[in-house]
């Protein structure tokens, strides 16, 4: 068979020979006649269109399939998947932990921190639930027992409930680090270590966690001043009493404090000493120059006033202290005899007064080695600003706490006899 192109060329040539005339083309019998260029072009164009349509159709099917798969996956996640963002949790939560509200935290800040700690799913879950809640608006800085993965309204309820507040410590004025018992009736006055230990107790998922008073005492004995956050103004005083937990006596002030109950013993003590130092600064201790004493010595004086007198007499007793120090006269305070003992009495014994300790002012000249209690702001103010006077002696003469002051020793002896007569002092002394 001849080539199709030859057929086309011959056909065009014949037409030219006949002067442009056209003759009938016989119907081919046998093999299919060859296409003209135009027919071939049309056929190829149609093929291209069919091929392109097929490709576009296939692409559309692929796109639709992918979209269906992705959309289905997203729908699945929205219904059942863990990757879909959760706006709020539900249920009882996962585990207990201790959360701190910082001073100055707003509701918005608390919400963000709760989200960061894994308590709520989103900040809005908390802030929306807290809107209009007066307890949250007035929430106090401190530590609170919460659970992870709880609803926003549940987090609000837990923070508003006072029984969930932990690490809240109240130290009464005049307390010392150790427990003491009264000789008269055996009643025990809990010391600061015991108060901290009780305040540290928190139940997390059924496991009760407490810091032992003995561990606090050990930390006070062995931890470095830096670890205990001892302020510079107290460093020399603390350093003078080595290997004794009483070296930090007075550095934890009376008052209401918050601490992290999950912290280590030395960290707890450090946080309390740090906060107490800030309070002492606010009360003017560091600016005091009473009788040329250092701030630490003024704190020691304040602790004596707290244990020796009633608030109405603080300033007068303070003057007695400074007058005796100026005359190099022993203070001879029973409170300094009682301090290192685990039992205390109003009238000390001869044996106790003769016992040589770092605190006994019957034996040693000057101030005791450390403060003997955590003084009140009133006692601290009296130590900083003693009342003018020449008094050297004082004694309480009745059960109402009436105290007589004098600069005359013989008058003082007469006042002592009056106190014995009224049963305030032991007549055998």
DRENKOLLUM-671060 format. One record per residue: x, y, z of N, C-alpha, C in turn. Coordinates in steps of 0.05 Angstrom, whole numbers, plus 5000, padded with zeros to 4 digits. Example, Ala and Ser with C-alpha at 12.3 -4.5 7.8 and 13.67 -1.06 7.14 Angstrom:
<atoms>
526448865156524649105156526449345156525749555142527349795143525850015157
</atoms>
This chain:
<atoms>
501749765000500050005000501850255000501050454984502650694982502150865007504151035011503951215034501651405031500251475055497951645054498651925045501052015051501852285042502052285012503052074999503252054970500452084958498551944970495751964960494852254960495352404981494452684983495852844962498452804958499952964939498952914911498352654904497352594878494652724873493052724894490352844891490553134885492353274900492653564895493753604867495553444858496853474832494753444810493053244811490953204791489153434789488453544812486653774811487954004796490554044800491954264786491954214756492353964748492553894719489953944704487753914718485153944706484054224708485854414713485154694713483354754736483754634757482154694781479554554781478954404759476454254758476554014778474353924786474153714806472853474793474153244796472853004786471852834809470052664803468952494824471052294833471052264859472952074871471451814874472451604862471051344865471151244893468951104900468850974927470950764928472550784949474750584951473650324959474650124947473949854954476449724965476149604988478549485001479449655023481949735023483149895045481750165048481650265074480450525080481950745066480450925053481851145040483351325060485351445050487051615067485651875074486251995099485052245108486352485095484752685093485852945083487253075107488853275100490153425122488053535142485953655130483953775147482653575165481953335153480653135169482553025191485153005182487052905202487353105225487353365218487653575239485253575258482853535244480453525262480553285281481453065270481552825286483452855309485852965303487852995324486953195345485553415336484553615356482453485374480653325361478653185377479952995397482052865389483452675407484652835431485853065423487053225445484953315465482653395453480453485471479553265490479253025477478452795494480552725515483152745507485252685527485352885549485053145542485053355563482653335581480453275570478053235586478353005606479652795596480152565614481952645637484052795630485952885651484553055672482953255662481553435680479553275697478253085684476352925699477752765721480152645714481552495734482552675757483452915750484353115770482053185789479653225777477353295793476653065812476852825802476352595820478252585843480852635836482952625857482352845878481753085868481253315887478853245904476753155892474353085908474952875928476552675920477252455938478852555962480852725956482552835978480953005996479253175985477553346001475753176019474652966008472952796024474452666047476952576041478552446062479152646084480152886076480953086096478553176111476453236097473953326110472953116129473052866121472052656138473852626163476452656160478252646183477652866202477253106191476653326209474053286224472053186210469553136222469852916244471452716238471952506258473252626283475352796278476752916301474853096317473153236303471353416317469453266335468853016327466952866342468352686362470652566354471952376371474852416376476152586360479052596360480152766383482552696394483852836415485153086405485653116379487153336369485353586366482753546367480953776364481153946389481454216387481654386411479254356429479854316455477654296475477354566488474954666490474554936502474154916532473254686542472954646570472954356577474054296601474054016610471453946625471053696629468853596645469853356661468353286681469153056697470653136723471752936736472952976763475853066762477053086738479853166737481752926738484352986738486352776737487852746763489152956772490752936797490753196812491253176839491453416856494153536853494253796857496853936859496454206872498554346879498454596893499054826874497155016873497355246854497755496870499455676861499955926875498656156861497256316876496156576866498156786876499356936857501257136864499957396871501357556887500357826893500057986868497658106864497158276841496058126817495757856818494657706796491757786791491157846766488357906757487057636750484357656746482957416738483957306712484657496694485657416667488357276670490057386687492757266691492356986704490656966724490156706737489156506716487256586699486256406679488356306660490256476652492356386634494256196648494856256673496656076688495355806694492655816699491255556703491355386678491155526655491355376629494155266626496255426632498955336629499655106648498355096671498754886690497054636685495454646664493754416657491254386674490454606687488054586704485554616686485454826670483154876652484054856623482154806605482854766577483655026564482355246571482855506559482655716581483955946578483656166598480756256600479356256577476556356578474756166594475455916595473855726611473755816640475955936649476056036677474856316679475756496662474956776664471956806660470756656641467856666637466356566662467356356674466056246697466456426722468656576722469256746745467957026743466757086721465557346717463357396738463657616753461657686773461957546799463957366802464457216827466157386846464957486867466257666886468557526900468257266906470457116919472957116903472657086876474957076858476057356855474357556854475257836851476857916875476257806898477757876923479657666932480457486914482157256922484757356933485757226954488157296967490557146955492957276955495357126946495756896965496756676954497156436971497156186954496955966968497155706955494455556959493655426937491055296936491255016924489754836936489654566926487654546903488554466879486954446855487354176843485854126821486253886805486653956776488153796762488653836734486153746718485753876695483653806675480853796688480154036699477454066709476054296695473454316697471954526683472654796696472255006680472755266690471155336714468655266715466955326738467855176763469054936759470054776781472554906792474255016775476655156784475955396800473855546791472855776806471955696834470355476834469255386860471455306879473455166869475655076886477355306897477855506881479455736890477855906910475255906907473556066925473155936952473655666953473155516978475655536996475355657020477555697038478955437047477455217048478654977057480654867037480754977013482754896993485255066995485255257012487655427015489555277034492055247026493955097041496455267046498155187065500555337071500055607084497755627097497055877111497855857140499656037148500856027175500256287190499456247215499056477233500856437257502656637262504456627284503656837304502756757328501956947348504457107358503957337368506157507379507357367404509957387405511457277428512156987427511456847404512156557402515156537396516256307405518956247399519055997381521355927371521555707352520655437364521355387389520755127402518255127418517054897422514854867440515854907469514055017485514755037514512254957530512754857553510554777571510654937597508354997608508255147633508654967656510255047676510754887699508254857716506555067716504255077734502154867726501554837700499354657692500154467669502554487659503454307638502454377611500954597608499854677582502154737563501954637538504054667519503354907500505255077497504955297477506655217453505255177431506555077407508455287396510855197389512855377377512455417347514055587335513755657307514255407289516155237296516654997280514154827279512854787302510454627303508254747287507955017289505855157273506355127243508855147235509455117206508854827198509654637214509254357207506254297203504554407221501654357218500654497193501454737188500454887165501454757138503554597139504654477115503054237105501354127122499953887115497853927092498053757072496153777050495753487039493253427033492553167023492353176993494053026979494053026949493452736940491052706929490152446919490252236940489552306965489452116987492052077001494152216992496852197005497352447021497352427047497752667064500752737066501352977058504153077058504453287080506453247097507053447118510053467121510953707128513753747134514053717165515953557174516253507202517653747216516753807241518054017256521053957260521653697263524553627267526153687242524953657219526453717194526854027191524954177200525254467200527454557220527454427243529554487263532254417252532454187238535054107227535954307205534154397188534854587168535754847180534454937201535255177215537955157227538754917234541354867246543654857226543154717203545354657185545354807158543154917150543055057124544755307125545855387103547455637102545655877105546856107112545356347113544056417087545456367065544356427038541956257033542055997040539855817036537455897052537956017075535756107093534856397088536156527069535456807062535756997086537856947102538357127125539157397114537857607123538557877114541257967124542558147110545258237117545358357145543258497153543358637179543258437202542458187197542357977218544657777216546357807195548357607190550257557213551257777225553157747247551957617271549457687277548157567300547657277296546857197272546456917266549056757266551056877256553756747255554856697283554156867302555256847329554156607344551856497335550656267348550856027328552955877331553555657312552255397320551455237300550454967305548154957324546455157322544055167340541755287324539555147323537255247308536255517317536855587342535955837353537256087341539156037324540556257310538656417293536356297284534456447268532056547284532256517311530056617327529556917322526956977320526157257315526157347286527557197269527657267241525057197226523457027238520756967227518857127244517657327233516057517249513357407255512157517276509357457282507657567260505457427254503757527233502457297217501257367195499857177177501557137152502356887147504156837124503156607107503956617081503456397063506056277054506156017052508555877042507755637026509555547008508955316992509355057009507254917015507454677032508954447019509454466992510854256979513854316977514754536987517554616986519154457007521754467003523654347023523754507048524454397071524554537096526054797096528554797084530055047083528755247065527355157044526055347026523655477040522255317057520055437072521055647092523155577107524255767125525256017111526555987088527556207073525356397064523156287055520956447045519756607068519556487092518456627115520356837126522856777125524856987134524957217114524657157089524657367068522257557071519957437076517557597079517657757105518657627126518957767152520857997150522957967135524958187132523558427119521858367099520458587085518658737105517358577123515658707143517358877163519558767172521258917190522259177177522859167152523659407138521459617138518959527132516759707132516259827160516859677181516459787208518759957217520760007200522860197206525260077221525459817223527659697239530359777228530659777202533259827190534160117193532260287198532960577201533160657230532960457249533060527277535960567286536260757304538960807316538660837346536760697358536260717386538760647402539660837418541960797436544360687422544560737396546860637381546860337375544660207380544459917375544059857345544959627337544559537309541559447306540659427281537859327277537459057290539358887289539058617301538758647331540358817344540158857373537558977381536459157364533859277370531759057369531958867350530158647349530258477374532658437384533058297409531558437432531858697433530558857454527558827452526458847427523558817423522558547432524158337428523358067437523258057467525058197481524958207511522458347520521758567508519358717516516858547513516758387491514458227485514058017508516257917519515957707539515957817568516758057571517058167598514758357607513258457588511358667595508758647578506758797587504358827571504759067552503259077530503659287511503659567522501959617543501859887554504459977567506059767574508659837588511059787570510659717545512959657528515059887528514160127524516060357521517560407546516360357570517760407595519760187600519059937594520959717597523259747578522659847554524759907535526760107546525760307560527560507573529260367595528160187610529660047631531959897618531359757595533459607581535759797573535160017560537260197551538760327574537360387596538660507619540660317631539860057633541559857645544059807627543559787601545759747583547759977585546760217588548460457589550160447615549060337636550460327662552060067665552059897643553459637645552359467668549759487671548459337692546959097680547258867692545958627681542958677679541758567658538858597655537258427675538258177680536958007699533957967694533357887669530557837661530057527663527857457677527157177679526457057652525557217634524857117607527257007593529657117598532057017586533056757598532256717623532856467637531056247626528556307622526556107613527056037584528056217568528056177539529155907529531555827538532555567527531355317540529655357559528455127573525855037559525254777561522854677549520454707568520954807592518754877610519355147622517255297626517555577635515855637659516755827675515255907699515556207703513656317716513656607721516056677738516456537760518756587778520756367774523056427764525056227758526456137784527655907783529055797807531955907808533155877831535855957835537655797816537055537814538655357797538555457768536155517758535855617731537355877726537156057746538456317743541456297743542456087754545356047755546455897730544555797714545355637691546555827669548955757660550255927641549455847612548156027599547355987571547856247555547456227530547856467513545756677518543656607533541356787536540956887565542056747585541556817613542857087620541157287624542157557630542657587660542157377676543057387704545957327705546957167687549757087687551457267669550457337646551957487626551157777625553057937618552658227615551458277587549758477585548758567559546358407550545858417524543458287512543857987509541757837508542057547503543057497475543957257469545357197444543557227419540957187422539057217400536557337411534657417393531957467403530857227418528957267436527857037450524956997442523957137423521257107413520957267387518557227375517857397352516157627361517257867362515858097374513658207357511758347369509658477355510658747344509158857325509859127315509959337338508259307358508259497380510759467397511659227401514159187416516559287400516459247374518659347357518759657358516459777356516360077357517360177384516660047406517660127432520660097435521759877422524659837423526060057407524760147386525960357369525760637382523560677398523060937410522260897439524160847457523460807485522361067498520761037518519761277532521861397550522061667550524061797567523661737596525761687611525561637640528261537651528461527677530861427690530561157703528461017697527860767710530060557705530560407726532460177725531159917733528859937746527559697757524559707751523459467749520559447747519659167757517259157766516158897775513058917773511858697765508958677763507958587791505958727801505158687829502458557833500858527812498258407815497358247790495058117793494157947771493058107748492458367752491658537730493958627713496358577721498758647706499758927713498959027735500059297743503059267748504559437735507459437737508559697748510259677768511459917780514359947771515060197765517760267754519060457774521660427777523160597795526060607788527460817796530360827792531760767818530160727840531360677866531160387873533460267880533459987885531859907910532060067932530560007956527560017951526760207936523860227928523059977912524859887896524359647880524059407898525659387919525459157937522759167951521759397957519159427970516959337951517259407926515359327905515259017902517658897904517858607902516258477925516558587949515058477972512058497967511258717954508358747948507458537928509158477909508558267890508357997903510057947923509957687937507457667954506757897966504357897983501857837966501857937941499557897923499757627908501757467915501957197903503057197874504157417865505257437838508057307838509657357858512257237861512357047884514056847882514356647902515656777927514456757950515456887974518156767983518856527974521356407981523656517965523056667944525256767927526756997941
</atoms>
